[in-house]
Amino acid sequence: MEYDEAAAKRLEAVYLGPDVLAQRSDTLRRIAVQVGERVLDIGSGPGFLAAAIADQTGPDGKVVGVDISKQMVDRASRRSQREWLSYQCADASELPFDDNFFDVVVSTQVAEYVPDIEAFSSEVHRVLKPGGRGLILATDWEGVCWHSEHPDRMEKVLKAFAPHCADSKLPRTLTARLRKAGLSVDDVSYFSIVNVDRYDGCYGEGIVPFIVAYVSGQKTVPDDELQAWADEQTSLNARGEHFFSTGRFSFSVSKPS
């Protein structure tokens, strides 16, 4: 999970796009952070969610964002102007915090990238206070619906992209794994993203360069075929025929008192 400057800027642009902004608002509504609470954001990335949470806790609270990428931690730290908000490098399966420390734990678009999801789930349970709550949001990458006039090529590219995370179908088994760690799964909701047109910041546009970069690096699809796949989406949009859809599953959890 290393980013050069260009990749980091692309990621931040996607996080600031309307689709992810709407998702972030949905997450904030679901976790309902209160003034003075201690909150941990696992996989904080550019830090936008953690910063919004810090606005809700106020200076009497404490918000910590952890990420495995030093580049992301550095960028988020430079942006932060709140004394009660901090960022640090940490592995999601081995968190550097005391037991029963946080009122709230949130992790969005991270769990599917953690190789040891059992350790991740156990760590969420460990650092939460009894009676504490959390939200784990993950994508089923095999549930993406994406129009193409060359479905075989689309399937080939998406199959080549699937290994970019540790478990591309994690939501299907996440409830059982969270429960095994001792957490109660109180609710599971679905946040949909649908793009029938491509526009600046939309997820269906922003994800393309990430797919191209990953698949090209794996050498699993010839570069000319991969570029043709990307170019087709521009062409379809120009004709008013673009369609992209994905969604995120939000698992609202709590630690029994």
C-alpha positions in Angstrom: 0.0 0.0 0.0 2.6 2.5 -1.2 1.6 5.6 -3.1 3.7 8.0 -5.3 2.7 11.6 -5.5 0.5 11.1 -8.5 -1.3 8.0 -7.1 -1.9 9.9 -3.8 -3.5 12.8 -5.6 -5.7 10.5 -7.6 -6.8 8.8 -4.4 -7.6 12.1 -2.7 -9.6 13.2 -5.8 -11.8 10.1 -5.6 -12.3 10.6 -1.8 -13.4 14.2 -2.5 -15.8 13.2 -5.3 -19.5 13.3 -4.8 -20.0 9.6 -4.5 -17.5 9.1 -1.7 -18.6 12.3 0.0 -22.2 10.9 0.1 -20.8 7.6 1.5 -18.8 9.5 4.1 -22.0 11.4 5.2 -23.8 8.1 5.5 -21.0 6.7 7.6 -21.0 9.7 9.9 -24.8 9.4 10.3 -24.6 5.8 11.2 -21.8 6.0 13.8 -23.4 9.2 15.4 -20.3 10.3 17.2 -20.9 12.4 20.4 -19.0 15.3 21.9 -16.0 14.1 24.0 -15.9 10.5 22.6 -12.7 8.6 21.7 -12.7 7.4 18.1 -10.3 5.2 16.1 -10.3 5.3 12.3 -8.6 2.2 11.0 -7.2 2.8 7.5 -7.7 6.6 7.6 -6.0 7.2 4.2 -6.1 11.0 3.3 -7.8 11.7 6.7 -11.0 13.2 5.5 -13.3 11.0 7.6 -11.2 11.3 10.7 -11.2 15.1 10.4 -15.0 15.1 10.1 -15.2 12.9 13.1 -12.9 15.3 15.1 -15.4 18.1 14.3 -18.1 16.1 16.0 -16.1 15.0 19.1 -14.7 18.6 19.7 -11.6 19.2 21.7 -12.9 17.2 24.7 -12.7 14.1 22.5 -9.8 12.2 20.9 -9.6 11.0 17.3 -6.8 8.8 16.0 -6.4 7.7 12.4 -4.1 4.8 11.6 -2.9 3.7 8.2 -0.3 1.3 7.0 0.9 3.8 4.4 3.4 6.4 5.7 2.6 8.6 2.7 -1.0 8.7 3.6 -0.2 9.4 7.3 2.2 12.2 6.4 -0.4 13.8 4.1 -3.2 13.6 6.6 -1.0 14.9 9.4 0.1 17.9 7.4 -3.6 18.7 6.7 -4.7 18.4 10.3 -5.1 21.5 12.4 -6.9 20.0 15.5 -4.9 19.2 18.6 -7.2 16.3 19.5 -6.8 14.6 16.0 -3.7 12.6 15.2 -2.5 10.1 12.7 0.1 7.3 12.9 1.3 4.3 11.0 0.0 1.0 12.3 -1.1 -2.4 11.1 -4.8 -3.0 11.3 -4.2 -6.5 12.7 -1.9 -5.3 15.5 -3.1 -2.0 16.9 -0.9 0.0 19.3 -3.6 0.9 21.8 -4.7 -0.3 25.2 -7.7 -2.6 25.7 -11.1 -1.0 26.1 -9.8 2.4 25.0 -12.2 3.7 22.3 -15.9 4.5 22.3 -16.1 4.1 18.6 -14.1 2.3 15.9 -14.7 2.9 12.2 -13.0 1.4 9.2 -14.1 2.1 5.6 -12.8 0.3 2.5 -10.0 -1.3 4.5 -11.0 -4.7 5.9 -11.0 -6.4 2.5 -7.3 -5.4 2.1 -6.2 -6.9 5.5 -4.7 -10.4 5.0 -5.7 -11.6 8.5 -9.3 -10.6 8.9 -9.6 -12.7 12.1 -6.8 -10.6 13.7 -8.4 -7.4 12.4 -11.8 -8.3 13.9 -10.2 -9.3 17.2 -8.3 -6.0 17.4 -11.6 -4.1 16.9 -13.1 -6.0 19.7 -10.1 -5.5 22.0 -9.7 -1.8 21.7 -13.4 -1.0 22.0 -14.8 -0.3 25.4 -17.6 -2.6 26.7 -20.7 -1.1 25.2 -18.7 0.6 22.5 -19.8 0.6 18.9 -18.2 0.5 15.4 -18.8 0.4 11.7 -16.9 -1.7 9.2 -17.5 -0.8 5.6 -16.4 -3.1 2.8 -16.9 -3.7 -0.9 -17.8 -6.9 -2.7 -15.6 -6.3 -5.7 -17.1 -9.2 -7.6 -20.5 -7.4 -7.4 -19.5 -4.6 -9.7 -21.9 -4.0 -12.5 -20.2 -2.3 -15.5 -21.5 -2.0 -19.0 -19.2 -2.9 -21.9 -19.8 -3.8 -25.6 -16.9 -6.3 -25.0 -18.1 -8.3 -22.0 -15.3 -10.9 -22.3 -12.7 -8.2 -22.1 -14.5 -6.5 -19.2 -14.6 -9.8 -17.3 -10.9 -10.4 -18.0 -9.9 -7.0 -16.7 -12.1 -7.2 -13.5 -10.8 -10.7 -12.9 -7.2 -9.5 -13.2 -8.0 -6.6 -10.7 -9.6 -8.9 -8.1 -6.3 -9.8 -6.4 -5.6 -6.1 -5.6 -7.2 -6.8 -2.2 -6.9 -9.8 0.2 -10.5 -10.9 -0.1 -12.6 -9.4 -3.0 -15.8 -11.1 -1.6 -15.3 -10.3 2.1 -18.8 -8.9 2.9 -20.2 -12.4 2.3 -18.4 -13.8 5.3 -17.7 -10.7 7.4 -20.7 -11.1 9.7 -19.6 -14.5 10.9 -16.0 -13.4 11.4 -17.0 -10.3 13.4 -19.3 -12.5 15.6 -16.5 -15.0 16.2 -14.3 -12.2 17.5 -17.0 -11.4 20.1 -18.7 -8.5 18.4 -22.4 -8.1 18.0 -23.5 -7.3 14.4 -26.5 -5.0 15.0 -27.2 -4.0 11.4 -26.0 -4.4 7.9 -26.8 -1.8 5.3 -25.9 -1.2 1.6 -24.7 2.1 0.1 -25.0 2.1 -3.6 -23.0 4.0 -6.2 -24.5 4.3 -9.6 -23.0 6.4 -12.4 -24.9 6.7 -15.7 -22.7 9.5 -16.8 -19.0 10.1 -16.2 -18.2 13.4 -14.5 -15.2 14.8 -12.6 -14.9 13.0 -9.3 -17.4 10.2 -10.0 -16.3 6.8 -8.8 -16.8 5.1 -12.2 -14.3 7.5 -13.7 -11.9 7.7 -10.7 -11.4 3.9 -10.3 -10.2 3.4 -13.9 -6.6 4.7 -13.5 -6.2 2.5 -10.4 -7.4 -0.6 -12.3 -5.1 0.2 -15.2 -2.1 0.8 -12.9 -2.6 -2.4 -10.9 -3.4 -4.7 -13.8 -0.6 -3.3 -16.0 1.8 -3.9 -13.1 0.7 -7.5 -12.8 1.2 -8.1 -16.5 -1.9 -10.2 -16.6 -3.6 -8.3 -19.5 -1.7 -6.9 -22.5 -1.2 -3.2 -22.2 -3.0 -2.5 -25.6 -6.0 -4.5 -24.5 -6.1 -2.8 -21.1 -5.9 0.6 -22.8 -8.7 -0.4 -25.2 -10.8 -1.3 -22.1 -10.2 2.1 -20.6 -10.8 4.0 -23.8 -14.2 2.2 -24.3 -15.6 3.8 -21.2 -14.8 7.2 -22.6 -16.4 6.3 -25.9 -19.5 4.9 -24.2 -19.9 8.0 -22.2 -19.6 10.2 -25.2 -22.6 8.3 -26.7 -24.6 8.5 -23.5 -24.3 4.8 -22.9 -22.1 4.7 -19.8 -23.2 2.6 -16.8 -21.2 1.8 -13.7 -22.5 0.5 -10.4 -21.0 -0.7 -7.2 -21.8 -0.6 -3.5 -20.5 -0.8 0.0 -21.8 -2.9 2.9 -21.8 -1.2 6.3 -21.6 -3.6 9.3 -22.7 -1.8 12.4 -21.2 -3.6 15.4 -21.0 -3.2 19.2 -19.0 -4.8 22.0 -21.3 -6.4 24.6 -21.1 -4.7 28.0 
